[in-house]
């Protein structure tokens, strides 16, 4: 029960890594607020958690909208009276629309930034005062291998993930004095719907090469594996970690340019 009596807010928790984390946090004793735009997936996640005998509350929230986020955190304060963990998990990759910077439509650029980066600002702006009132806590941000190494043809997404890493370090520097630890997870090759959309089978992406050449562990990661890392960062097991960026990627980012995965012997 590593999160017993803790109140946790997780964005984008209706599916993928967010949902796996919500389930695990609840199993570890937390009261989990699922901040999710999609009502069907958000309510389904809550139902699954509650049926397992744990605590979760669905809050419909558009993380790209400041008023929506403000209302969500006001609801959390009114309902739970406190907050200990903010997990900024929600992200979007717009496959087929994101691309090189000279070709991205400005509407797509701003949409990706609003969901992936502005959401962190909104959640921290309205959530950190609650963490301070509770005497401290943990912020977990979600970056990507795209924030650590150069990845072609997704410049809007890459920009947000690099900014997430930089913002993580600034938050860690500023709010550590209040007992608030801010850390970042940079996943890659995690078997989620978004990853499938971002790496379509085409002439531009060779899935066999990606796993068997670029990924040292030679397999896809799972949402549950990232959730275990998030649990560690949310819990008192990581009380001296602040400003860290942990690559949950099977070793992909130590191998450099993902574009090199094109040339491989399949034999």
C-alpha positions as CSV (number, residue, x, y, z in Angstrom):
1,X,0.0,0.0,0.0
2,X,2.6,2.5,-1.1
3,X,0.1,5.2,-1.8
4,X,-2.2,4.6,1.1
5,X,-4.3,7.7,1.9
6,X,-2.8,9.6,-1.0
7,X,-4.9,11.6,-3.5
8,X,-3.7,11.4,-7.1
9,X,-4.8,13.2,-10.2
10,X,-3.9,11.4,-13.5
11,X,-4.6,13.0,-16.9
12,X,-5.5,10.9,-19.9
13,X,-6.2,8.0,-17.6
14,X,-8.9,6.4,-19.8
15,X,-6.6,4.2,-21.7
16,X,-3.0,3.2,-22.2
17,X,-0.3,4.1,-19.7
18,X,-2.7,6.4,-17.8
19,X,-5.2,3.7,-17.3
20,X,-2.6,1.2,-16.2
21,X,-1.2,3.7,-13.8
22,X,-4.7,4.6,-12.4
23,X,-5.4,0.9,-11.7
24,X,-2.0,0.4,-10.0
25,X,-2.2,3.6,-7.9
26,X,-5.6,2.6,-6.7
27,X,-4.4,-0.9,-5.9
28,X,-1.7,0.7,-3.8
29,X,-4.2,2.6,-1.7
30,X,-4.7,5.9,-3.5
31,X,-7.9,7.7,-4.2
32,X,-7.5,8.3,-8.0
33,X,-9.1,11.1,-9.9
34,X,-9.2,10.2,-13.6
35,X,-9.0,13.4,-15.7
36,X,-10.1,12.2,-19.1
37,X,-11.7,13.9,-22.1
38,X,-13.4,10.8,-23.4
39,X,-16.3,10.0,-21.2
40,X,-16.7,6.3,-22.2
41,X,-13.1,5.4,-21.5
42,X,-12.9,7.4,-18.4
43,X,-16.0,5.9,-16.9
44,X,-14.9,2.4,-17.9
45,X,-11.6,2.9,-16.1
46,X,-13.4,4.0,-13.0
47,X,-15.8,1.1,-13.1
48,X,-12.9,-1.4,-13.5
49,X,-11.1,0.1,-10.5
50,X,-14.2,0.3,-8.3
51,X,-15.2,-3.3,-9.1
52,X,-11.7,-4.3,-7.9
53,X,-12.6,-2.7,-4.5
54,X,-10.5,0.4,-4.9
55,X,-11.2,4.2,-5.2
56,X,-11.5,6.2,-8.4
57,X,-13.5,9.2,-9.6
58,X,-14.0,10.2,-13.2
59,X,-13.6,13.9,-13.9
60,X,-14.4,14.8,-17.5
61,X,-11.6,17.3,-18.5
62,X,-10.2,18.8,-21.6
63,X,-6.6,19.3,-20.6
64,X,-6.0,21.8,-23.4
65,X,-8.7,24.1,-22.0
66,X,-7.7,26.2,-19.0
67,X,-11.2,26.6,-17.6
68,X,-11.8,22.8,-17.8
69,X,-8.6,22.1,-15.9
70,X,-9.3,24.8,-13.3
71,X,-12.8,23.3,-12.7
72,X,-11.3,19.8,-12.4
73,X,-8.8,20.8,-9.6
74,X,-11.5,22.8,-7.8
75,X,-13.6,19.6,-7.8
76,X,-10.7,17.6,-6.5
77,X,-10.2,20.1,-3.6
78,X,-13.9,20.1,-2.8
79,X,-14.2,16.4,-3.0
80,X,-11.0,15.1,-1.4
81,X,-9.8,18.3,0.4
82,X,-6.2,17.6,-0.6
83,X,-3.9,16.4,-3.3
84,X,-0.5,14.6,-3.2
85,X,0.3,13.5,-6.8
86,X,-0.2,15.1,-10.2
87,X,0.6,12.8,-13.1
88,X,0.7,14.8,-16.3
89,X,0.2,11.8,-18.6
90,X,-2.1,13.0,-21.3
91,X,-0.5,13.4,-24.8
92,X,-1.5,13.2,-28.4
93,X,0.3,12.3,-31.6
94,X,-1.4,13.3,-34.8
95,X,-0.2,10.7,-37.2
96,X,-0.3,11.9,-40.8
97,X,-0.7,15.5,-39.7
98,X,2.4,16.2,-37.7
99,X,5.6,16.2,-39.7
100,X,8.5,18.4,-40.7
101,X,8.2,22.0,-39.5
102,X,7.9,23.5,-43.0
103,X,4.9,21.3,-43.8
104,X,2.9,21.3,-40.5
105,X,-0.3,23.3,-40.6
106,X,-0.3,25.9,-37.9
107,X,-3.6,24.6,-36.5
108,X,-2.0,21.2,-36.0
109,X,1.1,22.8,-34.4
110,X,-1.0,24.7,-31.9
111,X,-3.3,21.7,-31.1
112,X,-0.3,19.4,-30.3
113,X,1.2,22.1,-28.1
114,X,-2.1,22.8,-26.3
115,X,-2.6,19.1,-25.4
116,X,1.0,18.0,-24.7
117,X,2.5,21.2,-23.2
118,X,-0.1,23.7,-22.2
119,X,-1.9,21.0,-20.2
120,X,1.1,20.6,-18.0
121,X,1.1,24.4,-17.3
122,X,-2.7,24.3,-16.5
123,X,-2.4,21.3,-14.2
124,X,0.6,22.6,-12.4
125,X,-0.8,26.1,-12.2
126,X,-4.0,24.9,-10.5
127,X,-2.6,21.7,-8.8
128,X,0.6,22.8,-7.2
129,X,-1.1,25.1,-4.6
130,X,-3.0,21.9,-3.5
131,X,0.2,20.0,-3.2
132,X,1.7,22.9,-1.1
133,X,-1.4,22.8,1.2
134,X,-0.9,19.1,1.7
135,X,2.7,19.6,2.8
136,X,4.4,18.4,-0.4
137,X,4.0,15.7,-3.0
138,X,5.0,14.5,-6.4
139,X,4.6,15.7,-10.0
140,X,5.2,13.2,-12.8
141,X,5.5,14.5,-16.3
142,X,5.4,12.4,-19.5
143,X,8.0,13.1,-22.2
144,X,9.2,10.7,-24.8
145,X,12.3,9.5,-26.6
146,X,11.4,12.3,-29.0
147,X,12.4,14.8,-26.2
148,X,15.8,13.1,-25.7
149,X,17.0,12.4,-29.3
150,X,16.1,13.7,-32.7
151,X,13.2,11.9,-34.4
152,X,12.2,13.0,-37.9
153,X,8.8,13.9,-39.2
154,X,7.0,14.8,-35.9
155,X,8.3,18.2,-35.1
156,X,5.3,19.5,-33.1
157,X,5.3,16.4,-30.9
158,X,9.1,16.5,-30.5
159,X,9.0,20.2,-29.5
160,X,6.4,19.5,-26.8
161,X,8.4,16.6,-25.3
162,X,11.7,18.5,-25.2
163,X,9.9,21.4,-23.5
164,X,8.4,18.9,-21.0
165,X,11.8,17.8,-20.0
166,X,13.0,21.4,-19.6
167,X,9.9,22.4,-17.6
168,X,10.4,19.3,-15.4
169,X,13.8,20.6,-14.4
170,X,12.6,24.1,-13.7
171,X,9.7,22.9,-11.6
172,X,12.1,20.6,-9.6
173,X,14.4,23.6,-9.0
174,X,11.6,25.9,-7.9
175,X,9.3,23.7,-5.8
176,X,11.7,21.3,-4.2
177,X,11.9,23.7,-1.3
178,X,8.2,23.0,-0.6
179,X,8.7,19.2,-0.5
180,X,7.4,18.8,-4.1
181,X,9.4,16.5,-6.2
182,X,9.1,16.8,-10.0
183,X,10.3,14.0,-12.2
184,X,9.8,12.9,-15.8
185,X,9.3,9.6,-17.6
186,X,10.4,9.4,-21.2
187,X,8.8,6.3,-22.7
188,X,9.4,4.8,-26.1
189,X,8.2,1.6,-27.9
190,X,5.3,1.1,-25.4
191,X,2.5,-1.0,-26.9
192,X,-0.3,1.5,-26.8
193,X,-2.8,2.7,-29.4
194,X,-1.0,6.0,-29.7
195,X,2.3,4.3,-30.5
196,X,0.6,2.2,-33.2
197,X,-0.7,5.4,-34.7
198,X,2.7,7.1,-34.6
199,X,4.6,4.2,-36.1
200,X,2.4,3.0,-39.0
201,X,3.4,0.2,-41.3
202,X,4.7,2.0,-44.3
203,X,7.9,2.6,-46.3
204,X,8.9,5.1,-43.7
205,X,8.8,2.7,-40.7
206,X,10.2,-0.8,-40.4
207,X,8.7,-2.3,-37.3
208,X,11.1,-5.4,-37.5
209,X,14.1,-3.1,-37.5
210,X,12.8,-0.9,-34.8
211,X,12.5,-3.7,-32.4
212,X,15.3,-6.0,-33.5
213,X,18.0,-3.4,-34.2
214,X,17.2,-0.2,-32.5
215,X,15.7,-1.6,-29.3
216,X,18.3,-3.4,-27.2
217,X,15.7,-5.4,-25.2
218,X,14.3,-6.7,-28.6
219,X,10.6,-6.2,-27.6
220,X,7.9,-3.7,-27.0
221,X,7.3,-2.3,-23.5
222,X,3.9,-2.5,-21.8
223,X,1.8,0.2,-20.2
224,X,2.0,-1.7,-16.9
225,X,5.8,-1.5,-16.9
226,X,5.6,2.3,-17.2
227,X,2.9,2.4,-14.5
228,X,5.3,0.6,-12.1
229,X,7.8,3.4,-12.7
230,X,5.2,6.1,-12.2
231,X,4.2,4.4,-8.9
232,X,7.9,4.5,-7.8
233,X,8.0,8.2,-8.5
234,X,4.7,8.9,-6.8
235,X,5.6,7.0,-3.7
236,X,7.9,7.6,-0.8
237,X,10.3,5.1,-2.4
238,X,11.7,7.9,-4.5
239,X,11.9,10.7,-1.9
240,X,15.4,11.9,-3.0
241,X,14.6,12.0,-6.7
242,X,13.9,15.4,-8.1
243,X,14.4,16.7,-11.6
244,X,15.2,13.3,-13.1
245,X,14.3,12.1,-16.6
246,X,14.0,8.4,-16.7
247,X,13.9,6.8,-20.2
248,X,11.5,3.8,-20.1
249,X,12.5,2.7,-23.6
250,X,14.2,-0.6,-23.5
251,X,17.5,1.2,-24.3
252,X,16.3,2.9,-27.6
253,X,17.7,6.3,-26.8
254,X,21.2,5.0,-26.3
255,X,21.2,3.8,-29.9
256,X,20.9,7.3,-31.4
257,X,19.1,8.1,-34.7
258,X,16.0,6.0,-35.2
259,X,16.1,6.6,-38.9
260,X,19.1,4.2,-39.0
261,X,16.7,1.4,-38.4
262,X,15.9,1.3,-42.1
263,X,18.9,-0.8,-43.0
264,X,18.9,-4.2,-41.4
265,X,19.3,-7.8,-42.4
266,X,16.0,-9.6,-41.7
267,X,17.6,-13.0,-42.0
